[in-house]
């Protein structure tokens, strides 16, 4: 292809294929071949399509989600609020925690598996029921690196959120600022009642909607899922973290 044609291809690949009239979700060598055939009447092989992508400075990466439902103004306002929260925490000796919940299901979810060339990459699945899971609360303090974890029996609710906040309060005597999302379990009558506790010195702050990337507690579960015990499957709900001697004994698939 000529330099002009390559420049046109480079511009096209930076937008979804649909913008070029190709009804597919994302670019690959086949979409490149289709685009070049339609636009320039040139037939490309697989290797040629991949070579042009590399030549035009494209690389293959695992994509991150762009949260299109997130409100940019509210996200920007939270960034400003967080800067003020950090300053206030430093002045008052308060401790900031980001909190979240995670569920690990009785199945494996590998991102990659080594197999012999020509052999399929498959993994056994027991097709677990939705209820076959181990659930946890956790919170992380960026300034100190401390992580709090609490095993959760059943589903999360305002009452279980109160129990986790009580654990945080018991383990950390400083004033606390807890930042979490707008999940249903993070509100309700039990939580409102708990916040009226005299001398509680605990403040709750909500993250803007559709902003999990603002919660550093999310990567804690991502690390467990990706690097700790990816090969393990939840088998025994009767074994608690204390009995197993580990904080998160059953990482499989989290959400």
N, C-alpha and C positions, 0 to 999 in steps of 0.2 A: 504493500500500500504506500501511497505517496505520503509525504509529511503532512499535507493538509488533511488527507483521509485519516491518518493516525490521530491528528489533533481532534477531529470530529468524534472519533471513537472514544478518545480519552474523556472528552466532555460528556459523552453519552453515558459512560460507565459510572460517572459520579452522581447520576440520578437513577431512580428506579427504572427497570426495563419498560414499564408501562408508559413512561414519558416518551419513549422512542417507538411506541406503538406495538410493543411485544408483551403479550399477556402472560408474563411470568413474574415470580416474586423477586428473584435476585439474579445477578450476573454470574455466569460461568462460561466455560469455553464454548458450549453449545449456543448460548445466547449471543456471544460475540460473533460466532459463525453466522447466526441468523441475521444479526444486525448488518454485518458486512455484506452478506449476500443480497439483502434487500436494498441497502443504501448504495452499494458500489458495484454489485454484480460480480463480486469476487468470492470464490469458494475457498474456505480455509479448512485445513485439517485440524485435528485436536491439538497437535503440537504447535501448529502455527498460531492457533487461538490463544494458547497459554503463553507462548513466547511474546505475542503482542501485549498481553496483559503485563508481563514482567518488564518488557521494554518500556512501557508507558508508566512505570514506577508503581504498579499495583502489587500488593502482597495479600495473601490469604490469612485472615485473622478471625478468631471467634468474635462475633459481633456483640456489642453491648446494646441493651434496649434503650431506645430514646422514648421517654415517658411523655407521649403526646397529650395525655389527659392532664398532666401537671400544669398548674397555673404559674407562669413565669414570674409574675409580680409577687405572688405569695411566697414563692421560693426565694426570691431576692430579699423580701422582707424578713424571712426567717434567717437568712445569712447575716443580716444586720442585727437582728435580735440576738443571735447566738454570740456575736462579738460582744454585745453588751452583757450577756449572761456570763461569759467567761471573765470579763472584767469585774463584774459584781461578785462572782464566786471567789476570785483571787483576793478581793478586798475584804470579804466577810469570812474567808476560810471555808466556804462551802465546797462540796464535792459534786461534780457533774457526772451523771450516768446516762448513757443511752441504753434503752431497754427494748426487748422484743421477745416474741415466742417463736418456737420452731417445732416441727413435727417430723419424726423419722419413722418411715413406714417399713413394714416387714417385707422388703424386697430390695434388690440391688439395682443401682442405676449408674453404670460405669460410663465414663466419658471416653474411655479407650481401652482396648484389650489387645495384647500381643497374640497373634495366631500364625500358624504356618501359611506361607504364601499359597493362595488358591483355596484356603479353608474359610468357611463363613465365621464371622465373629458373633457368637451367640452366648447368651447367659441364661441359666435356668431362672424361671419366675414361677412363684407359687400362686400368682394372682391373688394377693392378699386382700382381705376385706378392708374397707375404709377404717374400721375401728382398730385394726392391727397396727398400732403405732406406739411410739414412745414420745412424749411431749415434754417440753422444757420451757421455762422462762430463763432469760439471762440478761445481764446488764454489764456494760463495759465502761470504765472510766479512762478516757484518753490520756489524761494528765498523769495518772499513776500506773496505768496498765492493769488495774485490778478488774477481775471478772467475777460476777456473782451468778450462780446457777441454782435453779430450783426445779426438781422433777415435778411434773404436773400429772395428776390422775384425772382422766376424763378430759372434758373440754375446758378451754379457758373461759373465764367469766369475770365479772366485776369482783366477786368474792375471792377468786384465785389471784387476781391482780392485787387485792388488798394483802393477801398472805405473802406475796412476793415482796411488796413494799415493806411489810413488817419485817421480813428477813433483812432487807437492805438497811432498814432503820436500826435493827438490832446489831448489825455488824459494823456500822459506820456511825460513830457518834457525832460527826460534823453535820452542819446543815446540809441538806441534800436537794439537788435539782435533778429531776428525772425527766428525760426527754423520750417520748415514744410516739407511735402513730395514732391514727384516729380509729383504731379497731374497736368493735363493740365492747370487748372486754375491758377497755380502758376508760369506761364511764359507767354510770349507774348508781343506784342508791347506796349500796355497800361502800363504794369508793367515796362518794360524797360524805357519808357518815364518818368514814375513817379520817378524812381530811379535816374534820372538826376536832380531832384529838388535841387536847391542850398541849402546848409546847412541842408540837410535832416537828416543826422546822423542816418541812418537806414541801417542795413546790413541784407541780407537774406542768410540763410544757408539751404542747402538741406539735408534731412535725406537720408541714404542709401536706395536703393530700397527694397521693401518687409520687412520693419522694423517698423510696427505700434507699436510694443512693446517698441520702443525707444521714442515714443511720449506720454508724460504724459497728453496731452490734450485728448487722447482717453478715459482714465478712467473717465474724466469729463462727457462725454456722457454716458458711461456705468453706472455711478452712477445715472444719471437722469433716465435712462431706468430701472434700477433695483430697486432703492430705493425711488424715488421721487413720481411719479404719474403713476405707471405702469397700473393702472386700467382705465386710461382716454384714450379716442379715439379722434383723430382729427376730429372736427365737423364743425368748422366755421373759414374759412380762413380770414374773415373780421376782426376778433378780434386780435389785435396786442398784443405783450407782455406788452406794456405800458398800454393798455386798461384793460388788465386782472390783472395788478399789479404784474405779475410774469415774471421771465426771460424766462422760458421754459414751456409754458402752455400746450403743447400737446404731451408729450412723449408717443409714442406707440412702433414703431419699428425703430431703427436707423441703418445706415450702415456707 
